[in-house]
Amino acid sequence: MKTIFRTLVLGLAAFALAAPQRALALEWGVCGHPFTQAGYTQISLKTQFSLMKELGATWYRDEWDESSYANDPKRYVELVEQARHSGIQVLPILRPKRLGVDTDPQVVYSRAYAYGYSVAQATVGLARDYEIENELDGWSLNKGIKGNNGLKQSDYDSVRLSYSAAELRGLRDGVKAADPAAKTMIDFGWLHFGYVDAMVAQGVSFDILAWHYYAGDWFDNDCTRIPGFGDAWSKLRSYGRPIWVTECNHLNSSDDDPREGAELANLARQFQRLPNCEVAFVYELLDEPWVAKWAGQQEAWYGLVHTAVDASGTVRMGDKKPAYDALKRAIAKVR
């Protein structure tokens, strides 16, 4: 009887390991700029975290620029601690100071290693995942090639690819040296698979693959059926890593655009059913009307919550946008 029972238990365990199951519902997060943008610095973290919890989001993604971090590392650590007390996990985006593009790759590596080590050492036990750099694929893309779509390694500037690879290797090695249990991820946008292929070819290791996906009206809003390409999700899965969508929204939204809420609800349903998708982040929590002059109107209105700037430059929070409520309903429904 014991032998039969043991065989049954082992068989069930093997089945559980082999079966592609999602043990928990897809986790959700939002992007914010608590150290760099006026709205996020003037609206308290307590208020931001409260908005997140009501939404159903448990992750807060923000950039950790080396120059800002070096000036006051304590406030970054305090952010993670405050978030944890609120039931929120922080995903730091590690962004070393950009050196000259023709800098010796070993110098780039060493500087990135030191920064990655410093951050991970300060946040051991507080943060568990790190996004190393942000959208180096766009920076590395060779803009001089007509019709360049980023699908091939040859679509990129070779010098910038070497720089990117050296920096990513340095960041990952530094993080792992300080906290071997930490996970690192590299990110890219749209269909820039040539960049990922180049990083793999140049020895960049990563635990998670992060994707930035902005759905728009000019193509089928299903990442498994992109016109002219096909199934982008299958391509993402081919790298053999868990997938986090660390930025998503409706492309070209305007203030209170009803398409934003509809698209976010669509993405919530879509990501929930896709295998290997673990966490999705909306870009972003708050509107940024103050950036419209230099970043364009589109960048100003991605937020889920209105903000306004008065004559004195003070940023005040407004009402939740329809997109906030639409995503809140979608998250609750898929759970």
C-alpha positions as CSV (number, residue, x, y, z in Angstrom):
1,M,0.0,0.0,0.0
2,K,2.8,2.4,0.9
3,T,4.5,1.6,-2.5
4,I,1.2,2.4,-4.3
5,F,0.7,5.6,-2.3
6,R,4.3,6.7,-3.0
7,T,3.9,6.0,-6.7
8,L,0.7,8.0,-6.8
9,V,2.3,11.0,-5.0
10,L,5.3,11.0,-7.2
11,G,3.1,10.7,-10.3
12,L,1.0,13.7,-9.2
13,A,4.1,15.7,-8.4
14,A,5.6,15.0,-11.8
15,F,2.3,16.0,-13.5
16,A,2.2,19.2,-11.5
17,L,5.7,20.1,-12.6
18,A,5.1,19.3,-16.2
19,A,1.7,21.0,-16.6
20,P,1.8,24.6,-17.7
21,Q,-0.3,26.2,-15.0
22,R,-0.6,29.7,-13.5
23,A,-0.5,29.2,-9.8
24,L,-1.7,32.7,-9.1
25,A,-3.4,35.4,-11.0
26,L,-1.4,37.8,-13.1
27,E,0.1,40.5,-10.9
28,W,-0.3,44.2,-11.9
29,G,1.8,47.3,-11.3
30,V,2.1,50.9,-12.3
31,C,5.0,53.1,-13.4
32,G,5.9,56.2,-11.5
33,H,8.6,58.9,-11.2
34,P,8.9,59.6,-7.5
35,F,12.4,61.2,-7.7
36,T,12.3,62.9,-11.1
37,Q,8.8,64.3,-12.0
38,A,7.0,67.1,-10.1
39,G,3.6,65.4,-9.8
40,Y,5.1,62.3,-8.2
41,T,7.3,64.3,-5.9
42,Q,4.5,66.6,-4.7
43,I,1.8,64.0,-4.4
44,S,2.6,61.8,-1.4
45,L,3.6,58.2,-1.8
46,K,0.9,57.3,0.7
47,T,-1.7,58.7,-1.7
48,Q,0.0,56.9,-4.7
49,F,0.1,53.6,-2.9
50,S,-3.6,54.0,-1.8
51,L,-4.6,54.5,-5.5
52,M,-2.6,51.4,-6.4
53,K,-4.2,49.2,-3.8
54,E,-7.7,50.3,-4.9
55,L,-6.8,49.6,-8.5
56,G,-5.5,46.1,-7.6
57,A,-1.9,46.9,-8.4
58,T,0.9,45.6,-6.1
59,W,4.1,46.7,-8.0
60,Y,5.6,50.2,-8.4
61,R,8.2,50.6,-11.1
62,D,10.5,53.6,-11.1
63,E,13.9,54.7,-12.4
64,W,17.0,54.8,-10.2
65,D,19.4,57.1,-12.0
66,E,22.9,56.8,-10.8
67,S,23.6,60.5,-10.4
68,S,20.4,61.0,-8.3
69,Y,20.9,57.8,-6.3
70,A,24.5,58.8,-5.5
71,N,23.4,62.1,-4.0
72,D,20.9,60.6,-1.6
73,P,20.8,56.7,-1.6
74,K,18.9,56.7,1.7
75,R,15.7,58.1,0.1
76,Y,15.6,55.3,-2.4
77,V,15.9,52.7,0.2
78,E,13.2,54.5,2.2
79,L,10.9,54.3,-0.8
80,V,11.2,50.5,-0.9
81,E,10.7,50.3,2.9
82,Q,7.6,52.5,2.7
83,A,6.2,50.5,-0.2
84,R,6.6,47.2,1.6
85,H,4.8,48.6,4.6
86,S,1.9,49.3,2.2
87,G,2.0,45.9,0.7
88,I,3.7,47.2,-2.5
89,Q,6.8,45.8,-4.1
90,V,9.2,48.1,-6.0
91,L,10.8,47.3,-9.3
92,P,13.9,49.6,-9.6
93,I,15.1,50.5,-13.1
94,L,18.9,50.8,-12.7
95,R,20.2,53.5,-15.0
96,P,24.0,54.2,-14.8
97,K,25.4,57.5,-15.9
98,R,25.7,57.4,-19.7
99,L,29.3,57.6,-20.8
100,G,30.6,58.4,-24.3
101,V,29.4,55.8,-26.8
102,D,33.0,55.0,-27.8
103,T,34.1,54.4,-24.2
104,D,36.1,51.3,-23.6
105,P,33.5,48.5,-22.9
106,Q,35.6,47.4,-19.9
107,V,35.2,50.9,-18.4
108,V,31.5,50.8,-19.1
109,Y,31.2,47.3,-17.5
110,S,33.2,48.3,-14.4
111,R,31.1,51.4,-13.8
112,A,27.8,49.6,-14.2
113,Y,29.1,46.7,-12.0
114,A,29.8,49.2,-9.2
115,Y,26.4,50.8,-9.4
116,G,24.5,47.5,-9.6
117,Y,26.4,46.2,-6.6
118,S,25.8,49.4,-4.6
119,V,22.0,49.3,-5.2
120,A,21.6,45.6,-4.6
121,Q,23.7,45.7,-1.4
122,A,21.5,48.5,0.0
123,T,18.3,46.7,-0.9
124,V,19.0,43.1,0.0
125,G,15.9,41.7,1.5
126,L,13.8,44.7,0.3
127,A,13.9,44.4,-3.4
128,R,14.0,41.1,-5.3
129,D,13.9,42.1,-8.9
130,Y,15.8,44.7,-10.9
131,E,15.2,46.0,-14.4
132,I,18.7,46.8,-15.8
133,E,18.5,49.9,-17.9
134,N,15.5,51.2,-19.9
135,E,14.9,50.9,-23.7
136,L,18.5,50.7,-24.8
137,D,17.0,49.0,-27.9
138,G,15.7,52.4,-29.1
139,W,19.1,54.1,-28.3
140,S,21.0,51.4,-30.2
141,L,18.8,51.3,-33.3
142,N,20.5,52.6,-36.4
143,K,18.2,55.5,-37.4
144,G,20.0,55.9,-40.7
145,I,18.6,52.7,-42.2
146,K,15.5,53.2,-44.2
147,G,12.7,50.9,-43.2
148,N,14.5,49.8,-40.1
149,N,12.1,47.9,-37.9
150,G,14.5,46.4,-35.3
151,L,13.8,42.8,-36.1
152,K,17.4,42.0,-37.2
153,Q,20.7,42.5,-35.4
154,S,21.9,44.4,-38.4
155,D,19.3,47.0,-37.8
156,Y,21.4,48.4,-34.9
157,D,24.5,50.4,-34.5
158,S,27.3,47.9,-33.7
159,V,29.2,50.4,-31.4
160,R,26.0,51.1,-29.4
161,L,25.2,47.4,-29.1
162,S,28.7,46.8,-27.7
163,Y,28.2,49.6,-25.2
164,S,24.7,48.3,-24.2
165,A,26.0,44.7,-23.7
166,A,28.9,45.9,-21.6
167,E,26.6,47.9,-19.4
168,L,24.0,45.2,-19.0
169,R,26.6,42.6,-18.1
170,G,28.1,44.9,-15.5
171,L,24.8,45.7,-13.9
172,R,23.7,42.1,-13.7
173,D,27.1,40.9,-12.4
174,G,27.1,43.7,-9.8
175,V,23.6,42.9,-8.6
176,K,24.3,39.2,-8.4
177,A,27.5,39.7,-6.5
178,A,25.7,41.7,-3.8
179,D,22.5,39.5,-3.8
180,P,22.8,36.1,-5.6
181,A,19.1,35.5,-5.1
182,A,18.1,38.6,-6.9
183,K,16.6,38.5,-10.4
184,T,17.5,40.8,-13.3
185,M,15.6,41.6,-16.5
186,I,16.5,43.4,-19.7
187,D,13.8,45.3,-21.6
188,F,12.9,46.3,-25.1
189,G,10.0,47.7,-27.0
190,W,7.7,46.6,-29.8
191,L,9.3,44.1,-32.2
192,H,12.9,44.9,-31.5
193,F,13.9,41.3,-31.3
194,G,17.1,42.0,-33.1
195,Y,18.3,43.8,-30.0
196,V,17.5,40.9,-27.7
197,D,19.3,38.5,-30.1
198,A,22.3,40.8,-30.1
199,M,22.5,41.0,-26.3
200,V,22.2,37.2,-26.1
201,A,25.0,36.9,-28.7
202,Q,27.2,39.2,-26.7
203,G,26.9,37.3,-23.5
204,V,24.2,39.2,-21.6
205,S,22.4,36.9,-19.1
206,F,19.0,37.7,-17.6
207,D,16.4,35.9,-15.5
208,I,13.3,37.7,-16.9
209,L,12.5,39.2,-20.3
210,A,10.7,42.6,-20.0
211,W,8.6,43.9,-22.9
212,H,7.1,47.4,-23.6
213,Y,3.9,47.1,-25.5
214,Y,1.7,50.0,-26.5
215,A,-1.3,48.8,-28.5
216,G,-2.7,51.2,-31.1
217,D,-5.6,51.6,-33.6
218,W,-3.5,50.9,-36.6
219,F,-3.1,47.2,-36.0
220,D,-5.0,44.3,-34.5
221,N,-4.7,44.8,-30.7
222,D,-3.7,41.2,-30.1
223,C,0.0,40.6,-29.6
224,T,-0.4,37.0,-30.9
225,R,-1.7,38.3,-34.3
226,I,0.3,41.4,-35.3
227,P,-0.1,42.2,-39.0
228,G,3.1,41.8,-40.9
229,F,4.7,39.8,-38.1
230,G,2.4,37.3,-36.5
231,D,2.7,35.9,-33.0
232,A,5.0,38.2,-31.0
233,W,4.2,36.3,-27.8
234,S,5.5,33.1,-29.2
235,K,8.7,34.9,-30.1
236,L,9.0,36.3,-26.6
237,R,8.6,32.8,-25.1
238,S,11.3,31.4,-27.4
239,Y,13.9,33.0,-25.2
240,G,12.9,30.6,-22.4
241,R,12.4,33.2,-19.6
242,P,9.4,34.4,-17.6
243,I,7.9,37.5,-19.3
244,W,7.0,40.8,-17.6
245,V,5.3,43.6,-19.5
246,T,6.9,46.5,-17.7
247,E,5.2,49.1,-19.8
248,C,1.8,49.0,-21.5
249,N,-1.0,51.3,-22.5
250,H,-2.9,52.6,-25.5
251,L,-0.7,54.3,-28.0
252,N,-1.5,57.9,-28.9
253,S,-4.0,58.5,-26.1
254,S,-5.2,61.9,-25.3
255,D,-6.7,63.2,-22.1
256,D,-9.8,61.1,-21.1
257,D,-9.5,59.2,-24.3
258,P,-12.1,56.4,-24.0
259,R,-9.8,54.1,-26.1
260,E,-7.3,54.0,-23.2
261,G,-9.7,52.3,-20.8
262,A,-10.9,49.9,-23.5
263,E,-7.4,49.0,-24.5
264,L,-6.2,48.4,-20.9
265,A,-9.2,46.1,-20.3
266,N,-8.3,44.3,-23.5
267,L,-4.7,43.9,-22.4
268,A,-5.7,42.7,-18.9
269,R,-7.7,39.9,-20.5
270,Q,-5.0,39.2,-23.0
271,F,-2.1,39.0,-20.6
272,Q,-4.0,36.9,-18.1
273,R,-4.4,34.1,-20.7
274,L,-0.9,34.2,-22.1
275,P,1.6,31.6,-20.8
276,N,4.7,32.8,-19.0
277,C,3.2,36.3,-18.4
278,E,3.8,37.0,-14.7
279,V,3.5,40.8,-14.1
280,A,2.1,43.7,-16.2
281,F,2.7,47.4,-15.5
282,V,0.6,50.3,-16.8
283,Y,2.5,53.3,-17.9
284,E,1.6,55.3,-15.8
285,L,-0.2,56.2,-12.6
286,L,-0.4,60.0,-12.9
287,D,-0.8,62.3,-15.8
288,E,2.2,64.6,-16.5
289,P,0.9,67.8,-18.1
290,W,4.1,69.6,-17.3
291,V,6.1,67.5,-19.8
292,A,3.9,68.3,-22.8
293,K,6.1,71.2,-23.8
294,W,9.3,69.1,-24.2
295,A,8.0,65.5,-24.5
296,G,4.8,66.0,-26.5
297,Q,1.1,65.8,-25.7
298,Q,1.1,62.0,-25.9
299,E,3.6,61.6,-23.1
300,A,1.5,63.9,-20.9
301,W,-1.7,61.9,-20.8
302,Y,-0.8,58.3,-20.2
303,G,-1.8,58.5,-16.5
304,L,-4.7,56.8,-14.9
305,V,-5.3,59.8,-12.6
306,H,-5.6,63.5,-13.6
307,T,-3.2,66.1,-12.3
308,A,-3.1,69.8,-12.8
309,V,-0.4,72.5,-12.3
310,D,-1.5,75.8,-10.8
311,A,0.1,79.2,-11.4
312,S,2.6,78.7,-8.6
313,G,3.8,75.4,-10.1
314,T,2.1,73.3,-7.5
315,V,0.8,70.0,-8.8
316,R,-2.5,68.8,-7.5
317,M,-4.2,65.5,-8.0
318,G,-7.5,65.4,-9.8
319,D,-10.1,62.8,-10.4
320,K,-9.5,59.2,-11.5
321,K,-9.8,58.9,-15.3
322,P,-12.3,56.5,-16.9
323,A,-9.3,54.3,-17.8
324,Y,-8.6,53.8,-14.1
325,D,-12.0,52.4,-13.4
326,A,-11.9,50.3,-16.6
327,L,-8.7,48.7,-15.6
328,K,-9.8,48.2,-12.0
329,R,-12.9,46.3,-13.2
330,A,-10.8,44.2,-15.6
331,I,-8.2,43.3,-13.0
332,A,-10.9,42.2,-10.5
333,K,-12.7,40.2,-13.2
334,V,-9.7,38.2,-14.3
335,R,-8.9,37.4,-10.7
